[in-house]
């Protein structure tokens, strides 16, 4: 024994082992991590040099448990916050307000299965799928609408123009009179033809506006799962046709003026204003400004889609036009001189006009699906919302 008094008992939580505890640490049973049994003899602090006393190997006096690794920074025990338990590093987050992946609330947001709206990122394949779906769902209504409002008016105007075409009479007069003078009644005949062409084009444009509005309603309503009849679609087209026709005239005038300036400005305006018709039908205000904004905000996307539509329209109209020219030429320069040749020319014009039906369908469906895709890039939208806007 030594004359030195025993050291004071360390307080709980001081990090020093308690000699009165069997394991040397308060509140714990068994040896603590980091303690190794040593040789028999007096313990540190009992009859030895106090300066040699210290924590056992592996111990850290700043920690509550000898030899245990410090907890990660920011963690506490017992838990006072942080991520709740769950699978993965971010499992079970009850405070996150969004829906789980793959779930789309009805009436809001992007739905990858939307029948009309191509969501961002779906690409050209999604656009083609929605164009094909619109044709499959609505061809029974769209075909008669296009025949009545696009094919038939254009065929009638072609027949009238062919009957009033004075070129055959002018050619006959030029052969009989080799002098360089103008044919008789040249100005009157030319003016009459221009009046018929311009006036007829205006009336045809008004009837076509009825078809564009009616077809837009059919495609949108069917994509939203709502039934629509041919009669109700045509009534809607008649109600909206006048305003759509007015904007179409303005756009045609702008494109015509642009074509007079080295052609390129007219081509630019035709692409930049391609969305003006759908904008008017759905949004009812500022179709020119909105069309320009869509075109410049997503130039590559809109340019590619509209280029495909233009290509389909060019191919779908040039081939029937060439066939019409070849067919009518077989009946002479003036087929209306006899009933037989006149009937043959009318049949040729009617058949070739029907052949332009795919071009009209491609223009209507392609531009409408492109407009819906542009709206999806601006804000979350779906077919139900577009159908409500259409009225």
C-alpha positions in Angstrom: 0.0 0.0 0.0 1.0 3.6 -0.5 0.4 6.7 1.4 -1.3 8.4 -1.6 -5.1 8.8 -1.3 -7.3 7.2 -3.9 -8.2 9.5 -6.9 -11.6 11.1 -6.9 -14.4 9.2 -8.6 -15.0 10.6 -12.1 -18.4 12.0 -12.8 -20.7 10.3 -15.3 -20.0 11.3 -18.9 -16.5 12.6 -18.2 -15.0 10.0 -20.5 -13.0 8.4 -17.6 -13.6 4.8 -16.6 -15.4 4.2 -13.3 -13.4 1.8 -11.1 -16.6 0.9 -9.2 -18.3 -0.3 -12.4 -17.6 -3.9 -13.3 -16.7 -2.9 -16.9 -15.1 0.3 -16.0 -17.8 2.4 -17.7 -21.0 3.7 -16.2 -24.3 2.3 -17.5 -22.7 -0.4 -19.7 -22.3 -4.1 -19.1 -19.3 -6.0 -20.4 -16.0 -4.8 -21.7 -16.1 -1.7 -23.9 -14.6 -1.7 -27.4 -10.9 -0.9 -27.2 -10.3 -2.4 -23.8 -7.9 -5.3 -23.7 -7.2 -7.4 -20.6 -3.8 -6.5 -19.3 -1.4 -8.2 -16.9 -2.3 -8.6 -13.3 -1.2 -5.7 -11.2 -2.3 -2.4 -9.9 -4.4 -0.3 -12.2 -3.5 3.1 -13.4 -4.2 5.6 -10.8 -3.9 3.1 -7.9 -0.5 3.1 -6.5 1.2 4.3 -9.7 2.5 7.5 -11.1 -0.5 9.7 -11.8 1.4 11.2 -14.8 1.4 7.8 -16.5 -2.4 7.5 -16.3 -4.4 7.9 -19.5 -7.0 6.3 -21.6 -6.6 2.8 -22.8 -5.4 2.1 -26.3 -8.0 3.0 -28.9 -9.9 5.2 -26.5 -10.8 8.8 -27.1 -11.7 10.8 -24.0 -13.8 13.2 -26.0 -16.2 10.4 -26.9 -18.8 8.8 -24.7 -17.9 5.3 -25.7 -14.3 4.1 -25.6 -12.9 3.0 -29.0 -16.1 3.7 -31.0 -15.8 5.7 -34.2 -17.3 9.2 -34.1 -20.8 9.4 -35.6 -21.1 11.1 -39.1 -21.3 14.9 -39.0 -24.8 16.2 -38.7 -26.3 13.0 -37.3 -27.7 12.8 -33.8 -29.0 10.1 -31.5 -31.7 9.9 -30.6 -32.9 11.0 -34.1 -34.2 14.6 -34.2 -34.8 15.0 -37.9 -33.2 14.1 -41.3 -34.3 11.4 -43.6 -36.8 8.9 -42.2 -35.9 5.2 -42.6 -36.7 3.7 -45.9 -35.1 1.9 -48.9 -32.3 3.8 -50.6 -30.7 7.0 -49.6 -33.9 9.0 -50.1 -36.5 6.5 -49.1 -39.7 7.5 -47.5 -39.9 11.2 -47.9 -43.4 12.1 -46.6 -42.7 15.8 -46.9 -42.2 15.7 -50.7 -45.4 17.1 -52.3 -45.0 15.6 -55.8 -46.6 12.4 -57.0 -44.6 9.2 -57.4 -43.1 8.6 -60.9 -45.5 7.2 -63.5 -48.6 8.7 -61.9 -50.4 11.6 -63.6 -53.3 13.4 -62.0 -56.3 13.7 -64.3 -56.7 17.1 -66.0 -53.2 18.4 -65.3 -49.6 17.9 -66.3 -47.8 15.9 -68.9 -49.3 12.6 -69.8 -47.1 10.4 -72.0 -50.3 8.6 -73.2 -52.1 11.8 -74.2 -53.8 11.1 -77.5 -53.2 14.6 -79.0 -50.4 16.4 -77.0 -46.9 15.2 -77.7 -45.0 15.7 -74.4 -41.5 17.2 -74.5 -38.9 14.6 -75.2 -41.2 12.2 -77.1 -39.5 13.2 -80.4 -40.6 12.7 -84.0 -41.9 9.2 -83.2 -44.4 10.6 -80.7 -45.5 13.2 -83.2 -46.1 10.6 -85.9 -48.0 8.4 -83.5 -50.4 11.1 -82.6 -50.9 12.1 -86.2 -51.8 8.5 -87.1 -54.0 8.2 -84.1 -56.0 11.3 -85.0 -56.5 9.9 -88.5 -57.6 6.4 -87.2 -60.1 7.9 -84.8 -61.7 10.5 -87.0 -61.4 9.5 -90.6 -65.2 8.8 -90.8 -65.9 12.4 -90.0 -62.8 14.0 -91.5 -63.1 12.5 -95.0 -66.6 13.9 -95.7 -65.7 17.2 -94.1 -62.6 17.5 -96.3 -64.6 16.4 -99.4 -67.3 19.0 -98.8 -65.2 21.9 -97.8 -61.8 21.4 -99.6 -62.1 19.0 -102.5 -65.5 19.9 -103.9 -65.0 23.8 -103.9 -61.6 23.5 -105.5 -63.0 21.2 -108.2 -65.9 23.5 -109.0 -63.5 26.5 -109.3 -61.2 24.4 -111.6 -64.2 23.6 -113.9 -65.3 27.2 -114.1 -61.8 28.4 -114.8 -61.3 25.9 -117.5 -64.6 26.9 -119.1 -63.7 30.6 -119.0 -60.1 30.2 -120.1 -59.7 32.4 -123.2 -56.3 31.0 -124.1 -57.8 28.7 -126.8 -59.6 31.6 -128.5 -56.5 33.8 -128.3 -54.4 31.0 -129.9 -56.9 30.6 -132.8 -57.0 34.3 -133.5 -53.2 34.5 -133.5 -53.0 31.7 -136.1 -55.6 33.4 -138.3 -54.1 36.8 -138.0 -50.3 36.8 -137.9 -50.1 40.5 -137.0 -48.7 41.3 -133.5 -52.0 43.0 -132.4 -53.7 41.8 -129.3 -56.7 39.5 -129.7 -60.2 40.9 -129.8 -61.7 41.6 -126.4 -58.4 40.7 -124.8 -58.9 43.1 -121.8 -62.5 42.1 -121.2 -61.7 38.4 -121.3 -58.6 38.7 -119.1 -60.6 40.9 -116.6 -63.4 38.4 -116.5 -61.1 35.5 -115.8 -59.3 37.4 -113.0 -62.6 38.3 -111.4 -63.7 34.7 -111.5 -60.4 33.5 -110.1 -60.1 36.1 -107.3 -63.7 36.0 -106.3 -63.9 32.3 -106.5 -60.7 31.9 -104.5 -62.2 34.1 -101.8 -65.4 32.0 -101.6 -63.4 28.8 -101.6 -61.3 30.1 -98.8 -64.4 30.9 -96.7 -65.7 27.3 -97.3 -62.3 25.9 -96.5 -62.2 27.8 -93.2 -65.4 26.0 -92.3 -63.7 22.7 -92.9 -60.5 23.6 -90.9 -62.6 24.6 -87.9 -64.8 21.6 -88.1 -61.9 19.2 -88.6 -60.1 20.7 -85.6 -63.1 20.2 -83.4 -63.5 16.5 -84.5 -59.8 15.7 -83.8 -59.7 17.5 -80.5 -63.0 16.2 -79.1 -62.3 12.6 -80.1 -58.8 12.7 -78.6 -60.4 13.9 -75.4 -62.8 10.9 -75.5 -65.8 13.0 -76.2 -68.3 12.0 -79.0 -68.7 14.4 -81.9 -71.0 14.1 -84.9 -70.5 15.4 -88.4 -73.4 17.9 -88.0 -72.2 19.4 -84.8 -68.7 19.7 -86.2 -70.0 21.6 -89.3 -72.1 23.8 -87.1 -69.0 24.7 -85.1 -67.1 25.3 -88.3 -69.8 27.7 -89.5 -69.6 29.6 -86.2 -65.9 30.1 -86.3 -65.3 30.3 -90.1 -65.6 34.0 -90.6 -62.9 35.0 -88.1 -60.5 32.2 -89.3 -61.1 33.2 -92.9 -60.2 36.9 -92.2 -56.9 35.9 -90.5 -56.2 33.5 -93.4 -56.7 36.3 -95.9 -54.3 38.6 -94.0 -51.7 35.8 -93.8 -52.1 35.0 -97.5 -51.6 38.7 -98.3 -48.4 38.9 -96.2 -47.0 35.7 -97.8 -47.8 37.0 -101.3 -46.0 40.3 -100.6 -43.1 38.4 -99.2 -42.9 36.2 -102.3 -42.6 39.4 -104.4 -39.4 40.3 -102.5 -37.0 37.6 -103.8 -39.3 34.7 -102.7 -37.4 34.0 -99.4 -39.3 36.4 -97.2 -42.5 34.8 -98.4 -41.2 31.3 -97.5 -40.1 32.6 -94.1 -43.6 34.1 -93.4 -45.3 30.9 -94.5 -43.4 28.9 -91.9 -43.5 31.6 -89.2 -47.2 32.0 -89.4 -48.1 28.4 -89.8 -49.5 28.2 -86.3 -51.8 31.3 -86.6 -54.9 29.3 -87.5 -54.8 26.9 -84.5 -53.8 29.8 -82.3 -57.0 31.7 -83.4 -59.2 28.7 -82.8 -57.9 27.8 -79.4 -56.7 31.1 -77.9 -58.8 33.6 -79.8 -56.4 36.5 -79.7 -53.1 37.7 -81.3 -52.6 34.8 -83.7 -49.9 36.5 -85.6 -47.8 37.4 -82.6 -48.2 34.1 -80.9 -47.3 32.2 -84.1 -44.1 34.3 -84.5 -43.2 33.6 -80.9 -43.7 29.9 -81.2 -41.6 29.8 -84.3 -38.7 31.7 -82.8 -38.8 30.1 -79.4 -38.4 26.5 -80.8 -37.2 27.2 -84.3 -35.7 23.8 -85.0 -38.6 21.8 -83.6 -41.4 23.8 -85.4 -39.4 24.1 -88.6 -38.9 20.4 -88.8 -42.6 19.5 -88.2 -44.0 22.1 -90.6 -41.4 21.1 -93.3 -42.8 17.6 -93.1 -46.3 18.9 -93.5 -45.3 21.2 -96.4 -43.6 18.2 -98.1 -46.7 16.1 -97.8 -48.9 18.9 -99.2 -46.6 19.6 -102.1 -46.4 15.9 -103.1 -50.1 15.4 -102.5 -51.1 18.3 -104.7 -48.5 18.3 -107.5 -49.1 14.7 -108.6 -52.9 15.2 -109.0 -52.3 18.6 -110.6 -50.0 17.0 -113.2 -52.5 14.2 -113.8 -55.3 16.8 -114.3 -53.3 18.7 -116.8 -52.5 15.6 -118.8 -56.1 14.3 -118.6 -57.8 17.6 -119.7 -55.3 18.1 -122.6 -56.6 14.9 -124.2 -59.9 16.7 -124.8 -58.4 19.6 -126.7 -57.7 23.2 -125.9 -61.4 24.0 -125.5 -63.1 20.9 -124.2 -66.4 22.7 -123.7 -67.1 22.9 -127.4 -69.0 19.6 -127.1 -70.9 17.8 -124.4 -68.8 14.7 -124.6 -65.4 16.4 -124.2 -66.9 18.7 -121.5 -68.1 15.6 -119.5 -64.7 14.0 -119.9 -62.9 17.0 -118.7 -65.2 17.4 -115.7 -64.7 13.7 -114.7 -60.9 14.1 -114.9 -61.0 17.2 -112.7 -63.3 15.5 -110.2 -61.1 12.4 -109.9 -57.8 14.3 -109.6 -59.4 16.6 -107.0 -60.3 13.6 -104.9 -56.7 12.5 -105.1 -55.7 15.7 -103.2 -57.7 14.5 -100.2 -54.6 13.0 -98.4 -52.8 16.4 -98.7 -55.7 18.2 -97.0 -55.8 15.6 -94.2 -52.1 15.8 -93.7 -52.2 19.6 -93.5 -55.0 19.7 -91.0 -53.7 16.9 -88.7 -50.1 17.8 -89.0 -50.5 21.4 -88.1 -52.9 20.7 -85.2 -50.6 18.1 -83.6 -47.7 20.5 -84.0 -49.6 23.2 -82.3 -50.5 20.9 -79.4 -46.8 20.0 -79.0 -45.8 23.6 -79.0 -48.3 24.3 -76.2 -46.8 21.4 -74.2 -43.3 23.0 -74.4 -44.7 26.3 -73.0 -46.7 24.9 -70.0 -48.4 21.6 -68.9 -51.4 21.0 -71.1 -53.5 18.1 -72.2 -56.2 17.3 -74.6 -59.0 17.9 -72.1 -57.7 21.4 -71.6 -57.4 22.1 -75.3 -61.0 20.8 -75.9 -62.2 23.2 -73.2 -60.4 26.1 -74.9 -61.8 25.2 -78.3 -65.4 25.6 -77.0 
